[in-house]
Amino acid sequence: MHPLHALDDESGQILSQVIKIGIIVLVLAFLIVEIGPIIWGRITILNDAEDIATGVAFSYRMTNNSQSAAIDDAGSRMRLMGYSDEEIRESTIEFLPVESQTKETVRVTVVKYANTLITRHVSFLKRFARMAKTSEANIQSSAAPESQ
């Protein structure tokens, strides 16, 4: 038997292995690209909610207890942080206690959507990309917020 005949039944194995590895790499890359923004969004929203709550409390105190000025300032801050108009509309700001004229704390709930290819083009999956974080800040002890 000729030595090269032993390899006849193994032809194409390298190409098939390369194709399998290529497909696995593409699937992993796609998963990283799709899941990465969701993970990063969950990390960044934690700091954003605290920064916005502190900023609203400080603005409320500096504008002689004007809730509308503090809310407008929060919207401006969120735009500077890269939040969309939809995310800003869905976010909430509450001055507590609600019944009292003198407000002591502010509660801010920030909403953010992870920007992924799938959630951008498949509308019913958008709810899975929604993240929300609530943070409170004391109005009287709030310091000036850090510049972005």
LINKA-V979418 format. One record per residue. N is the residue number from 0. SS is DSSP state (2 for helix, 1 for strand, 0 for the rest). Layout:
N&SS / N&SS
//
This chain:
0&0 / 1&0 / 2&2 / 3&2 / 4&2 / 5&2 / 6&2 / 7&2 / 8&2 / 9&2 / 10&0 / 11&0 / 12&2 / 13&2 / 14&2 / 15&2 / 16&2 / 17&2 / 18&2 / 19&2 / 20&2 / 21&2 / 22&2 / 23&2 / 24&2 / 25&2 / 26&2 / 27&2 / 28&2 / 29&2 / 30&2 / 31&2 / 32&2 / 33&2 / 34&2 / 35&2 / 36&2 / 37&2 / 38&2 / 39&2 / 40&2 / 41&2 / 42&2 / 43&2 / 44&2 / 45&2 / 46&2 / 47&2 / 48&2 / 49&2 / 50&2 / 51&2 / 52&2 / 53&2 / 54&2 / 55&2 / 56&2 / 57&2 / 58&2 / 59&2 / 60&2 / 61&2 / 62&0 / 63&0 / 64&0 / 65&0 / 66&2 / 67&2 / 68&2 / 69&2 / 70&2 / 71&2 / 72&2 / 73&2 / 74&2 / 75&2 / 76&2 / 77&2 / 78&2 / 79&2 / 80&0 / 81&0 / 82&0 / 83&0 / 84&2 / 85&2 / 86&2 / 87&2 / 88&2 / 89&2 / 90&0 / 91&1 / 92&1 / 93&1 / 94&1 / 95&1 / 96&0 / 97&0 / 98&0 / 99&0 / 100&0 / 101&0 / 102&0 / 103&0 / 104&1 / 105&1 / 106&1 / 107&1 / 108&1 / 109&1 / 110&1 / 111&1 / 112&1 / 113&0 / 114&0 / 115&0 / 116&2 / 117&2 / 118&2 / 119&2 / 120&2 / 121&0 / 122&2 / 123&2 / 124&2 / 125&2 / 126&2 / 127&2 / 128&2 / 129&1 / 130&1 / 131&1 / 132&1 / 133&1 / 134&1 / 135&1 / 136&1 / 137&1 / 138&0 / 139&0 / 140&0 / 141&0 / 142&0 / 143&0 / 144&0 / 145&0 / 146&0 / 147&0
//
